[in-house]
Amino acid sequence: MNPDTEKLITVLKQIKKTIHIENNFVDILNELQSKKSLLLKNSAASHNYYCPIIYNELEILADGNVYPCCISLGNIPGISIKKYTIVEIWNMYHNFRKNIIKKNFYPFCKTSCTLLQKE
């Protein structure tokens, strides 16, 4: 096992003891995500986070529907790439990105996104 993996396992074991999780590391990660979600539900805490991908990606599914990010799939309607160009779709999601930049996170951002970063 490489040294980085060993360090990660040591840290995860410490976290496991600290937050009293008695199952596996998946449970630890789920618990940590849950605690992050609880923090983000508090609007004051939301202002300490930012989205690192909002200006870097679009999700394009095999059926041609496009979404502003992977977490938005199923949470907002997709826009068909068969009807609009990628530039038009990018521009249609302007208000979505604007809200995220203003720290007005959508509920699915707060509860599901693992990519939000602390400032």
ABEGO torsion letter per residue (X at the ends): XBAAAAAAAAAAAAAAAAAGBABBAAAAAAAAAAAAAAAAABAAAAAABBBAAAAABBBBBAAGBBBABAAABGABBBBBAAABBAAAAAAAAAAAAAAAAAGBBBAAAAAABAABBBX
